[in-house]
Every structure is written in structure tokens, then in C-alpha cells.
Amino acid sequence: MVQEAEEFAAEDRKVRDKVDARNKLEAYVYSARTTADGELGAKMDGGDRERVKEATREASEWLEANPDADKDDYTEKLKELKDVCSPAFAAAYGNTGGGHDDAAEDHDHDEL
């Protein structure tokens, strides 16, 4: 009986991990698409923006075509998408002057 419970628990973890991986991919697709269509996307290089849009479209289509993929498949697809999106977003963020000035922040804190 204990062994059966352990087997069910292991199966539950496997299903939960798969669902979590799929949700992470879906969330990233949505976030990347929204970012590319938003204010930061307007500051992106045109080629970068199109690559991001194409990558999110392909990932979305892949999700629809592969509802029974396993956790590793979702994780790999997320990595592929991030490999396209992250550099484009970083470059666009750099173009916005979004750097962080630690020196200015240090002056905002009073010592006790």
C-alpha cells in the first residue's frame, strides 16, 4: 500500500512538473509577445522585433501542435525562445537608457 502511494506521488510530481514547464513556456510567449508589441518593442531594432515576433508565433504554434509534450520538450522550447528574445530585449533596454545608477541610489538611504 505504501509502495502504491509512493508510485502515485511520483506520477503526480511528474505531471505537476510537466504542467509547470508548459505554463512557464506559455507565460514567456505571452510576455515576450506583449513586450515586442509594447513600448520596449518600439525601441527595438526592426530585425530584432521581427525575430521576437516570429519566435513567439512559432512557439505558440508548437504549443498548440504538441499538447502532450513532456517536461524536457517544454523546457527546451523555452530555452530556444529565450535565446532569441533575451538579447533583443537587452539591446532594446540598453537603448532606453534603462541603466541602473547604484551611486545615486546610495544617496537615497539615510543611516540610522
Secondary structure as a PSIPRED ss2 file (coil, helix, strand):
# PSIPRED VFORMAT (PSIPRED V4.0)

   1 M C   1.000  0.000  0.000
   2 V H   0.000  1.000  0.000
   3 Q H   0.000  1.000  0.000
   4 E H   0.000  1.000  0.000
   5 A H   0.000  1.000  0.000
   6 E H   0.000  1.000  0.000
   7 E H   0.000  1.000  0.000
   8 F H   0.000  1.000  0.000
   9 A H   0.000  1.000  0.000
  10 A H   0.000  1.000  0.000
  11 E H   0.000  1.000  0.000
  12 D H   0.000  1.000  0.000
  13 R H   0.000  1.000  0.000
  14 K H   0.000  1.000  0.000
  15 V H   0.000  1.000  0.000
  16 R H   0.000  1.000  0.000
  17 D H   0.000  1.000  0.000
  18 K H   0.000  1.000  0.000
  19 V H   0.000  1.000  0.000
  20 D H   0.000  1.000  0.000
  21 A H   0.000  1.000  0.000
  22 R H   0.000  1.000  0.000
  23 N H   0.000  1.000  0.000
  24 K H   0.000  1.000  0.000
  25 L H   0.000  1.000  0.000
  26 E H   0.000  1.000  0.000
  27 A H   0.000  1.000  0.000
  28 Y H   0.000  1.000  0.000
  29 V H   0.000  1.000  0.000
  30 Y H   0.000  1.000  0.000
  31 S H   0.000  1.000  0.000
  32 A H   0.000  1.000  0.000
  33 R H   0.000  1.000  0.000
  34 T H   0.000  1.000  0.000
  35 T H   0.000  1.000  0.000
  36 A H   0.000  1.000  0.000
  37 D H   0.000  1.000  0.000
  38 G C   1.000  0.000  0.000
  39 E H   0.000  1.000  0.000
  40 L H   0.000  1.000  0.000
  41 G H   0.000  1.000  0.000
  42 A H   0.000  1.000  0.000
  43 K C   1.000  0.000  0.000
  44 M C   1.000  0.000  0.000
  45 D C   1.000  0.000  0.000
  46 G H   0.000  1.000  0.000
  47 G H   0.000  1.000  0.000
  48 D H   0.000  1.000  0.000
  49 R H   0.000  1.000  0.000
  50 E H   0.000  1.000  0.000
  51 R H   0.000  1.000  0.000
  52 V H   0.000  1.000  0.000
  53 K H   0.000  1.000  0.000
  54 E H   0.000  1.000  0.000
  55 A H   0.000  1.000  0.000
  56 T H   0.000  1.000  0.000
  57 R H   0.000  1.000  0.000
  58 E H   0.000  1.000  0.000
  59 A H   0.000  1.000  0.000
  60 S H   0.000  1.000  0.000
  61 E H   0.000  1.000  0.000
  62 W H   0.000  1.000  0.000
  63 L H   0.000  1.000  0.000
  64 E H   0.000  1.000  0.000
  65 A H   0.000  1.000  0.000
  66 N C   1.000  0.000  0.000
  67 P C   1.000  0.000  0.000
  68 D C   1.000  0.000  0.000
  69 A C   1.000  0.000  0.000
  70 D C   1.000  0.000  0.000
  71 K H   0.000  1.000  0.000
  72 D H   0.000  1.000  0.000
  73 D H   0.000  1.000  0.000
  74 Y H   0.000  1.000  0.000
  75 T H   0.000  1.000  0.000
  76 E H   0.000  1.000  0.000
  77 K H   0.000  1.000  0.000
  78 L H   0.000  1.000  0.000
  79 K H   0.000  1.000  0.000
  80 E H   0.000  1.000  0.000
  81 L H   0.000  1.000  0.000
  82 K H   0.000  1.000  0.000
  83 D H   0.000  1.000  0.000
  84 V H   0.000  1.000  0.000
  85 C H   0.000  1.000  0.000
  86 S H   0.000  1.000  0.000
  87 P H   0.000  1.000  0.000
  88 A H   0.000  1.000  0.000
  89 F H   0.000  1.000  0.000
  90 A H   0.000  1.000  0.000
  91 A H   0.000  1.000  0.000
  92 A H   0.000  1.000  0.000
  93 Y H   0.000  1.000  0.000
  94 G H   0.000  1.000  0.000
  95 N H   0.000  1.000  0.000
  96 T C   1.000  0.000  0.000
  97 G C   1.000  0.000  0.000
  98 G C   1.000  0.000  0.000
  99 G C   1.000  0.000  0.000
 100 H C   1.000  0.000  0.000
 101 D C   1.000  0.000  0.000
 102 D H   0.000  1.000  0.000
 103 A H   0.000  1.000  0.000
 104 A H   0.000  1.000  0.000
 105 E H   0.000  1.000  0.000
 106 D H   0.000  1.000  0.000
 107 H C   1.000  0.000  0.000
 108 D C   1.000  0.000  0.000
 109 H C   1.000  0.000  0.000
 110 D C   1.000  0.000  0.000
 111 E C   1.000  0.000  0.000
 112 L C   1.000  0.000  0.000
